[in-house]
């Protein structure tokens, strides 16, 4: 098993997609509200985060697949 942890680059298309994938999976869980992210959120969240100098995310991959996220 290979574990990789990175500070997420909001301008990296794959990492941006992985961030939305993980956030959506959390949102679908009862602890996240049991409802998928709104499409308008999916369309704008990464760009809005990229505008905030104080925002950062850390993403974890296990065997190349997104597995964890800290915002």
C-alpha positions as CSV (number, residue, x, y, z in Angstrom):
1,X,0.0,0.0,0.0
2,X,1.3,3.4,-1.0
3,X,0.1,6.5,0.9
4,X,0.8,10.0,-0.5
5,X,-0.2,13.2,1.2
6,X,0.0,16.6,-0.6
7,X,-1.1,20.2,-0.1
8,X,-3.8,20.4,-2.7
9,X,-3.2,22.6,-5.7
10,X,-6.5,24.2,-6.6
11,X,-5.2,24.8,-10.1
12,X,-4.5,21.1,-10.7
13,X,-7.5,19.8,-12.5
14,X,-7.2,16.2,-11.2
15,X,-6.7,17.3,-7.6
16,X,-9.6,19.7,-7.9
17,X,-11.8,16.9,-9.1
18,X,-10.6,14.6,-6.3
19,X,-11.4,17.4,-3.7
20,X,-15.0,17.6,-5.1
21,X,-15.3,13.8,-5.2
22,X,-14.3,13.4,-1.5
23,X,-16.4,16.3,-0.4
24,X,-19.4,14.9,-2.2
25,X,-18.9,11.5,-0.7
26,X,-18.8,13.1,2.8
27,X,-21.9,15.1,2.0
28,X,-23.8,11.9,1.0
29,X,-23.0,10.3,4.4
30,X,-25.5,10.9,7.2
31,X,-22.7,12.8,9.1
32,X,-22.4,15.1,6.1
33,X,-26.1,15.7,5.8
34,X,-27.0,12.7,3.5
35,X,-27.4,14.9,0.5
36,X,-25.1,15.4,-2.5
37,X,-23.4,18.7,-3.0
38,X,-25.4,21.1,-5.1
39,X,-24.2,21.4,-8.7
40,X,-23.6,25.1,-8.3
41,X,-21.3,24.4,-5.4
42,X,-19.4,21.8,-7.4
43,X,-19.1,24.3,-10.3
44,X,-17.6,27.2,-8.2
45,X,-16.1,25.8,-5.0
46,X,-12.5,25.2,-6.2
47,X,-12.2,28.5,-8.0
48,X,-13.5,30.3,-4.9
49,X,-11.1,28.5,-2.6
50,X,-8.3,29.4,-4.9
51,X,-9.1,33.1,-4.4
52,X,-8.6,32.9,-0.7
53,X,-5.0,33.2,0.4
54,X,-5.8,31.7,3.8
55,X,-7.5,28.6,2.4
56,X,-5.7,25.3,2.0
57,X,-6.5,21.7,1.7
58,X,-4.5,18.6,2.3
59,X,-5.4,15.5,0.3
60,X,-4.3,11.9,0.8
61,X,-4.1,9.2,-1.8
62,X,-3.9,5.5,-1.1
63,X,-2.5,3.5,-4.1
64,X,-3.2,6.5,-6.3
65,X,-6.9,6.9,-5.3
66,X,-8.3,9.9,-3.3
67,X,-8.8,8.7,0.3
68,X,-8.8,11.6,2.7
69,X,-9.1,15.4,2.8
70,X,-8.5,18.1,5.4
71,X,-9.6,21.7,4.6
